[in-house]
Amino acid sequence: MRGVKRVVLVLTVLAVALVVLGFVLENQQQVSLSFLGWTTAQLPASVLMVLFLIAGMAIGPVFAVLLRGSSRRSLKSQAR
């Protein structure tokens, strides 16, 4: 049973790696993004998408912690 789980895990990782490789190879055109006067350098679209994904994954938990802390403070003030 342990061997089957390992094979399924390896096949899943390989499938995800192939999907990511296909995504990167299909999005090689150079793009520049502009937002609120800030412009990025000319980079492949896949690189920008991955960078923004990583930034979102880093910023999301920070917002969750901040919101959780503010909701706990409001609950404490309502309890008094």
Secondary structure, DSSP 8 states (H G I E B T S, - for coil): -HHHHHHHHHHHHHHHHHHHHHHHHH--SEE--EETTEE---EEHHHHHHHHHHHHHHHHHHHHHHHHHHHHHHHHHHH-
